[in-house]
Amino acid sequence: MNYAEVYLKKQAQTRRDTLREELEGTLRDMRQTFDIIAKDFNNYPKEASEKLQALEKELSGIYQRMKAEGQEEGYKLLTEDLRAYILSRLNKGNVN
């Protein structure tokens, strides 16, 4: 394997690692955002709805970036994890 191949492989791994770290942070932030939205929803439905729309827009932006990087599987895992978290919170009635 020549230097260029090694370099390109290391660059690709670095991009994957960076993306994974960003996704983990984004997921954590989105969980916190959902908790805030859920608490606000009963008292401030309009504001909570706007926050949900902003969250949806952020997810769309993440998807576009990941699609460009060829990481659609990572996006699928992110959204499945977020969906499971939201459903578990709703099922437990633990959103207030």
Secondary structure, DSSP 8 states (H G I E B T S, - for coil): --HHHHHHHHHHHHHHHHHHHHHHHHHHHHHHHHHHHHHHHTT-HHHHHHHHHHHHHHHHHHHHHHHHTT-HHHHHHHHHHHHHHHHHHHHHT---
